[in-house]
């Protein structure tokens, strides 16, 4: 019983540790898109769709 509980704890720890970095990389991607949006007005709709998809994935 002990090894299974230890494995589950390790999985939970890696999940909690990796989540902030994933969110951080998403934020960096959104910042890049917002910068590109200023240069290319045609990217406007794409960045809005992309941002909504990222918001859904972050939860």
KAJOCOR-V342396 format. One record per backbone hydrogen bond with DSSP energy under -1.0 kcal/mol. NH is the residue of the N-H (numbers start at 0). CO is the residue of the C=O. If there is no record, write none. Layout:
[[NH;CO] [NH;CO]]
//
This chain:
[[4;0] [5;1] [6;2] [7;3] [8;4] [9;5] [10;6] [11;7] [12;8] [13;9] [14;10] [15;11] [16;12] [17;13] [18;14] [21;17] [22;18] [23;19] [24;20] [25;21] [26;22] [27;23] [28;24] [29;25] [30;26] [31;27] [32;28] [33;29] [34;30] [35;31] [36;32] [39;35] [42;39] [43;40] [46;42] [47;43] [48;44] [49;45] [50;46] [51;47] [52;48] [53;49] [54;50] [55;51] [56;52] [57;53]]
//
